[in-house]
Amino acid sequence: MNLFDNVILKTEIIDENPTFEMQKEDLHIAFGIDANFAIGMGVCMTSIALHNQQEKINFHVFTDGIQAEDFERLKQLTHYKNVKLIIYYINKKVFEKFPTSVGWTYATYYRFIMGKVLYGQAKKVLYLDADVLCIGSLKELIEINMENNTIIGICDFLENFIVRMQELSIKNGKYFNAGVMYIDVERWCEDEISERAIQLLSKDPTKYKSLDQDVLNVLLDGKVKFVNKKWDYMYNTIRMKHLLPNDTILIHFTGDKPWQSWTQHHFLAKYYMEYIQKSPWHNVKMRDASSYKEKRKLARSYFRRQEYIIAIQWYWKYLVARQLKK
């Protein structure tokens, strides 16, 4: 049986505005998540709606499940009269033969199928990871001339991928980050990127260290229009302390996330909190530390906030958890 015959179990439209008719020329934005990333996705959606009120926005959510309370919060986003949401429930068993890791669940592969599923519904779609925050208008991005390329992408940190590009035989000298991609849906489908991505990963699943990102870089080699990093400014709150460049539009929180309790000492986490407070997730508690590594990070975070008694308590919890290997 063809993988694409049974990958979508159900489609659900969240639409509180009956006058909103989806058009192919609208702004289409897609996410691929599991239930744990609903808060990040929801805050990202809120930030996009706040900064793009002149656009008709169709959010396409590809997921293997959403908690009932998060579903209700998603419904609240339609109070923006220019917003419509469509949820595609994924049969994740289709992807179970593919590798995962601590940082990447099966949801990382959902971006493989988006272009094919959205064919006929959208001319172009902006795929975003759920750990992205929008702090400006997307109008300039969606008006960029793609010059016959399949996607618009942003170059990842090349020093991290020079060897990888050689291993993958990438010829154009650049490696894009798959967390932000503006996709020409028709070209994607003409090139059969969805089908070829599944075939390539199935053939040798251990070859691709960055999983779907490696696969897409191989298949789209020479078919990417690279644009300014302001459209995918990658920021790691553990290693980086500098201010954002003034022209930044999309902040991509690589590594630890700003909705986790151990990042709250960082000024960007505090900035992110301003958007959480404007979203339907405003009353959701920050995710607390559970593993011993997270408890150590939380202890350090409290030290940086000069809350020394709480920091010592969490450092003690870290030491105990490390001994118990928890």
Helices and strands as residue ranges (DSSP letters): G 3-5, E 8-14, E 27-33, G 35-37, H 38-51, E 57-63, H 68-76, G 77-79, E 83-90, G 92-95, G 106-110, H 111-117, E 124-128, E 132-134, H 139-142, E 151-153, G 158-160, H 162-168, E 180-184, H 185-190, H 193-203, H 212-219, E 224-226, G 229-231, E 233-236, E 250-254, G 261-263, H 267-277, H 292-304, H 308-323
